């Protein structure tokens, strides 16, 4: 590889905060809100001009993992800051009731992505969080085993933000990787979960469409038997809060060699965005041409970015495993729960594996958000400490809200003591979380 030399430069400090959160998805929203409302000076750094992560930028448009199938009863098990977001969306008329999927085995909940952006703004403004948009984190400045600053690139130039405690909610574990924390990628054999390009379909006649979410997969299966090929099996096409608009999650983005497009490789991402849009149009034309109620439909939006499911998973004090999920594991340092099944996106298909015990949810330990090797860093969201199989379940929005709220709360406690994050007393954190409305799965 050729290199060029850049002139040495001094990077201006553009801010100093007690808590710095990188990434504005569900984990980042919850982390920043939890830290900010304690009175800690808090900044959230986000690459786009809005919050929501995969729920907005990747067009996901529904919350997974807020609910669990508990002994046959569908219950919301993620609470706290998640409740506030749901309530605000409800007041805007932008939230659907939970709906059952996967042969009625689990629930998800659809929302309007534009309203989600507004709600996230409101939540963080109320918590007095500083939001720095259009800022791309690019490096960490270290002081021994602690991060001194995160370096960002913006339209105003390059800058450094000094901080006390840093929370990596980037999804890709960017800050943790720059800081030298160990991490893994994929399943150990070079395989990552396949990404998807989501899109929304407008102009649907809801009366004629009826339960088209049941009919469309059958029509696709019939077409495949006749020789047609689609990106993957188990398509999800469901109505949004306004039933004239439906969301479509049925693409699978792979490289020419068949491997999953990597969310941490710029060349693969560039290829994947083009390929994803091609798949969107191809699948939409099929749906419009064969599904009653979709005759006058159109693509309302193709998501601004690929929906990345897995890249780096940062090694922490504990690795949440697939067996932990399936066996509904308990932990002495529980910070909340996950009720979502293992959802492994493999080549051409999605494999679901459900809990082997009737309780239907596993606890999430604090140790999974405490990375090795870096003393003033927490990692929340899909890049937290999990195995490939564990991450296939606990990467969705519900557990990400859980991890984020715990991280923001832990940051305040650690600054108050002060104590290293890995030595924080779990019982103190648990009491605070329960006081703030979180459910830890203890009863």
C-alpha positions in Angstrom: 0.0 0.0 0.0 1.3 3.5 -0.9 1.3 6.2 1.7 1.4 10.0 1.8 2.8 12.1 4.6 0.6 14.6 6.3 1.9 17.7 8.1 1.9 17.5 11.9 -0.9 19.5 13.4 -2.4 20.6 16.7 -6.0 19.5 17.1 -8.2 22.1 18.8 -10.3 21.0 21.8 -13.9 21.8 21.0 -15.4 20.6 24.2 -15.0 18.9 27.6 -17.7 16.8 29.2 -18.1 14.4 32.1 -19.8 11.9 29.8 -19.2 11.4 26.1 -21.5 9.1 24.1 -20.5 8.1 20.5 -23.4 7.0 18.4 -27.1 7.9 18.6 -29.0 4.6 18.2 -31.2 3.2 20.9 -28.2 2.5 23.2 -26.8 6.0 22.6 -30.1 7.7 23.2 -30.7 5.9 26.4 -27.1 6.3 27.6 -27.0 10.0 27.0 -30.5 10.6 28.5 -29.6 8.6 31.6 -26.3 10.4 32.1 -27.7 13.9 31.3 -30.7 13.7 33.7 -28.3 13.1 36.6 -26.8 16.5 36.0 -23.6 15.3 34.4 -22.4 17.4 31.5 -23.1 15.0 28.6 -22.5 15.1 24.8 -23.8 12.7 22.2 -21.7 12.6 19.0 -23.6 11.4 15.9 -22.5 11.0 12.3 -26.0 11.9 10.8 -28.2 14.9 11.4 -30.7 12.9 13.5 -30.9 10.1 16.1 -32.3 6.6 16.0 -29.5 4.5 14.5 -30.8 1.5 12.6 -34.3 2.5 13.6 -34.1 5.6 11.4 -31.0 5.7 9.3 -31.4 2.0 8.3 -35.2 2.3 8.0 -35.9 -0.5 10.5 -39.2 1.2 11.6 -40.2 -1.2 14.3 -38.9 -2.1 17.8 -37.8 -5.6 18.4 -37.0 -7.0 21.8 -39.2 -4.8 24.0 -41.5 -7.9 24.6 -41.1 -11.5 25.6 -43.2 -14.6 25.4 -43.4 -15.3 29.2 -45.0 -18.7 29.8 -47.3 -18.2 26.8 -48.2 -14.6 27.7 -46.8 -11.7 25.6 -45.5 -9.1 28.0 -43.4 -5.9 27.7 -40.2 -6.6 29.6 -38.0 -3.6 28.7 -38.9 -0.5 30.7 -37.4 2.7 31.9 -36.3 5.1 29.2 -37.9 2.8 26.6 -41.3 3.5 28.2 -40.8 7.3 27.8 -40.0 6.9 24.1 -43.1 4.8 23.6 -45.2 7.3 25.4 -43.9 10.2 23.4 -44.5 8.3 20.1 -48.0 7.4 21.3 -48.8 11.1 22.0 -47.8 11.9 18.4 -50.0 9.2 17.0 -46.9 7.5 15.6 -46.9 4.1 17.4 -48.8 1.0 16.4 -50.0 -1.6 19.0 -47.6 -4.5 19.4 -48.1 -7.2 16.7 -47.3 -10.8 16.8 -44.8 -12.4 14.3 -43.1 -15.7 13.7 -46.2 -17.8 14.1 -47.4 -15.7 17.0 -44.3 -16.6 19.1 -43.1 -13.0 19.7 -44.1 -9.4 19.4 -42.7 -6.4 17.7 -44.0 -2.8 17.6 -44.0 -0.5 14.6 -43.5 3.3 14.7 -43.1 6.2 12.3 -39.3 6.9 11.8 -39.7 10.7 11.4 -41.6 10.9 14.7 -38.9 8.8 16.3 -36.3 11.4 15.3 -38.4 14.1 16.9 -39.0 12.1 20.1 -35.3 11.4 20.5 -34.5 15.1 20.2 -37.1 16.0 22.8 -35.8 13.3 25.2 -32.2 14.5 25.1 -33.1 18.2 25.2 -35.1 17.6 28.3 -32.0 15.8 29.8 -29.9 18.8 28.9 -27.7 16.7 26.6 -25.5 18.5 24.0 -26.0 16.9 20.6 -23.2 17.2 18.0 -24.5 16.1 14.7 -22.7 15.6 11.4 -19.6 14.6 13.5 -17.7 11.4 12.6 -15.5 9.9 15.3 -12.1 9.0 13.9 -9.6 8.3 16.7 -9.0 8.1 20.4 -6.3 9.9 22.4 -5.1 7.7 25.2 -3.6 8.5 28.6 -2.3 5.1 29.8 -5.2 2.8 30.0 -7.8 5.6 29.9 -9.2 7.6 27.0 -8.4 11.3 27.2 -10.3 12.5 24.2 -12.2 11.3 21.1 -11.2 13.0 17.8 -14.0 13.9 15.5 -14.2 15.2 11.9 -16.9 17.8 11.1 -17.8 20.3 8.5 -16.1 22.8 10.8 -12.9 20.8 10.8 -11.1 18.4 13.1 -11.6 18.6 16.8 -11.0 16.8 20.1 -13.5 16.3 22.8 -12.1 15.7 26.3 -14.1 13.5 28.7 -14.2 11.7 32.0 -16.2 8.6 31.0 -16.8 7.5 27.4 -19.6 5.3 26.2 -19.2 3.5 22.8 -22.6 3.1 21.2 -21.3 3.3 17.6 -22.6 -0.2 16.8 -19.2 -1.1 15.3 -17.2 -0.7 18.5 -15.1 2.1 16.8 -14.0 3.9 19.9 -13.2 0.7 21.8 -11.1 -0.5 18.8 -9.2 2.8 18.6 -8.6 2.6 22.3 -7.0 -0.8 22.1 -9.8 -2.9 23.6 -9.9 -6.5 22.3 -12.7 -7.5 19.9 -14.0 -10.2 17.7 -15.6 -10.1 14.2 -18.1 -12.7 13.1 -18.4 -16.3 14.2 -14.7 -17.1 14.2 -14.9 -18.6 10.7 -15.2 -15.3 8.9 -19.0 -15.2 8.8 -21.0 -12.2 9.9 -24.7 -11.7 10.0 -25.9 -10.6 6.6 -27.1 -6.9 6.3 -30.3 -5.7 4.6 -31.5 -2.6 2.9 -34.9 -1.7 4.3 -37.5 0.3 2.3 -41.0 1.6 2.8 -43.9 1.2 0.4 -46.5 3.9 0.1 -49.8 4.0 -1.7 -51.2 0.7 -0.3 -54.9 0.2 -0.2 -55.2 -1.3 3.4 -58.7 -2.7 2.9 -57.7 -4.7 -0.3 -54.3 -5.6 1.2 -55.8 -7.1 4.3 -53.3 -9.5 5.9 -50.9 -9.3 3.0 -48.0 -9.9 5.4 -49.2 -13.5 5.4 -49.8 -13.7 1.7 -46.6 -12.2 0.4 -44.3 -14.9 1.8 -46.5 -17.6 0.2 -46.5 -15.8 -3.1 -42.7 -15.6 -3.0 -42.4 -19.3 -2.1 -44.7 -20.1 -5.1 -42.6 -18.0 -7.4 -39.4 -19.6 -6.2 -40.9 -23.1 -7.0 -41.4 -21.8 -10.5 -37.8 -20.8 -10.8 -37.6 -17.2 -9.5 -34.9 -16.3 -6.9 -35.2 -13.8 -4.1 -32.5 -12.4 -1.8 -33.6 -14.5 1.2 -36.4 -16.5 2.7 -38.7 -15.3 5.6 -39.6 -11.8 4.2 -41.1 -9.3 6.5 -43.6 -6.8 4.9 -45.9 -5.1 7.5 -48.0 -2.0 7.8 -46.8 1.1 9.6 -49.0 3.2 12.0 -50.5 4.8 8.9 -51.7 1.6 7.1 -51.3 3.1 3.6 -47.5 2.7 4.2 -45.8 -0.6 4.7 -42.2 -1.5 5.6 -40.3 -4.1 3.7 -37.4 -6.1 5.2 -36.6 -8.8 2.7 -33.2 -8.1 1.1 -29.9 -9.7 1.9 -26.7 -8.0 0.9 -23.8 -10.2 0.0 -20.5 -9.7 -1.8 -19.9 -11.3 -5.2 -18.2 -14.2 -3.5 -21.3 -14.8 -1.4 -19.9 -13.5 1.9 -21.8 -10.9 4.0 -21.0 -7.3 3.2 -18.9 -5.9 6.0 -20.0 -2.7 7.8 -16.4 -1.8 8.6 -15.1 -2.0 5.1 -15.8 1.2 3.0 -15.4 -0.5 -0.4 -17.8 -3.3 0.6 -20.2 -0.8 2.0 -20.2 1.2 -1.2 -20.9 -2.0 -3.2 -23.5 -3.0 -0.8 -25.5 0.2 -1.0 -25.8 -0.1 -4.7 -26.7 -3.8 -4.6 -29.2 -3.1 -1.8 -31.1 -0.5 -3.9 -31.2 -3.0 -6.8 -32.7 -5.6 -4.6 -35.3 -3.2 -3.2 -36.6 -2.3 -6.7 -36.6 -5.9 -7.9 -38.5 -7.2 -4.8 -40.9 -4.2 -4.9 -41.8 -4.8 -8.5 -42.7 -8.4 -7.7 -44.9 -7.3 -4.7 -46.7 -4.6 -6.6 -47.3 -6.9 -9.6 -48.9 -9.8 -7.7 -50.3 -8.5 -4.4 -53.9 -7.2 -4.1 -53.9 -3.7 -2.6 -50.5 -2.8 -3.9 -51.5 -2.0 -7.5 -50.9 1.7 -7.1 -48.0 1.4 -4.6 -44.7 3.1 -4.9 -41.4 3.1 -2.9 -41.8 5.9 -0.4 -38.2 5.6 0.8 -35.1 3.4 0.5 -33.2 3.7 3.8 -30.3 6.1 3.8 -27.9 3.3 4.8 -27.5 -0.4 4.9 -29.0 -2.1 8.0 -25.8 -3.6 9.5 -26.4 -6.4 12.0 -22.9 -7.4 13.1 -19.4 -6.1 12.9 -17.0 -5.8 15.9 -18.1 -7.3 19.2 -15.9 -5.9 22.0 -14.6 -8.4 24.5 -15.7 -7.5 28.0 -15.7 -8.9 31.5 -18.4 -11.3 30.4 -19.4 -12.7 27.0 -23.2 -13.2 26.7 -23.6 -16.5 24.8 -26.3 -18.1 22.8 -26.9 -20.6 25.6 -27.4 -17.7 28.0 -30.2 -16.5 25.7 -31.8 -19.9 25.1 -31.5 -21.1 28.7 -32.9 -17.8 30.1 -29.8 -17.2 32.2 -29.8 -15.1 35.4 -26.9 -12.9 36.5 -26.1 -11.4 39.9 -25.2 -8.1 38.2 -28.4 -7.9 36.0 -29.1 -4.6 34.4 -32.2 -5.6 32.5 -33.5 -8.4 30.2 -33.7 -9.6 26.6 -36.7 -11.5 25.3 -35.8 -11.7 21.6 -34.9 -15.1 20.2 -31.7 -15.9 18.4 -32.1 -14.4 14.9 -29.2 -15.5 12.7 -29.1 -14.1 9.2 -27.3 -16.8 7.2 -26.8 -17.1 3.5 -30.3 -16.9 1.8 -32.3 -17.3 5.0 -33.0 -16.3 8.6 -32.7 -18.9 11.4 -34.7 -18.4 14.6 -34.0 -20.2 17.8 -36.3 -19.6 20.7 -35.8 -19.9 24.5 -35.7 -23.5 25.8 -37.4 -22.5 29.0 -40.9 -21.0 29.5 -39.8 -17.8 31.2 -38.9 -16.5 27.7 -36.2 -14.0 28.6 -32.6 -13.8 29.9 -31.0 -11.2 32.1 -28.2 -9.0 30.8 -25.2 -8.6 33.0 -23.4 -5.3 33.7 -20.1 -7.1 32.9 -21.1 -7.4 29.2 -20.8 -3.6 28.8 -17.5 -3.3 30.6 -14.7 -3.8 28.0 -11.3 -5.3 28.8 -8.1 -3.1 28.8 -9.7 0.4 28.9 -10.6 1.8 32.3 -13.0 4.7 31.5 -15.0 3.1 28.7 -18.4 1.4 28.5 -19.7 -0.3 25.4 -23.5 -0.6 24.8 -25.5 -1.9 21.9 -24.8 -4.5 19.3 -21.0 -4.1 19.8 -21.2 -5.1 23.4 -19.5 -8.2 24.8 -21.4 -11.2 23.2 -20.6 -14.2 21.2 -21.8 -14.4 17.6 -24.9 -16.4 18.7 -25.6 -14.2 21.7 -25.3 -11.1 19.6 -27.8 -12.6 17.1 -30.4 -12.1 19.8 -29.4 -9.2 22.0 -28.4 -6.8 19.2 -32.0 -5.6 18.7 -33.5 -2.3 20.0 -35.0 -3.6 23.3 -31.8 -4.9 24.9 -29.9 -1.9 23.4 -32.1 0.5 25.4 -31.3 -1.7 28.4 -27.6 -1.5 27.9 -27.6 2.2 27.1 -29.6 3.2 30.2 -27.3 1.1 32.4 -24.2 2.6 30.9 -25.4 6.2 31.4 -26.4 5.5 35.0 -23.1 3.6 35.7 -21.2 6.6 34.4 -22.7 8.9 37.0 -22.1 6.4 39.8 -18.5 5.9 38.8 -17.8 9.6 38.6 -19.5 10.1 42.0 -17.5 7.5 43.9 -15.0 7.6 42.1 -14.3 4.0 41.2 -13.1 2.1 38.1 -16.1 1.1 36.1 -15.2 -2.6 36.3 -15.3 -2.4 40.1 -18.6 -0.6 40.3 -20.9 -2.1 42.9 -23.7 -3.9 41.0 -26.3 -3.5 43.8 -26.0 0.3 43.7 -26.5 0.4 39.9 -29.4 -2.0 40.2 -31.2 0.2 42.8 -30.8 3.2 40.6 -32.1 1.5 37.5 -35.1 0.1 39.3 -35.8 3.6 40.8 -35.8 4.9 37.2 -38.4 2.3 36.1 -36.1 -0.4 34.6 -37.2 -4.0 34.9 -34.3 -6.3 35.9 -36.1 -9.6 35.5 -36.0 -10.5 39.2 -39.6 -11.6 39.6 
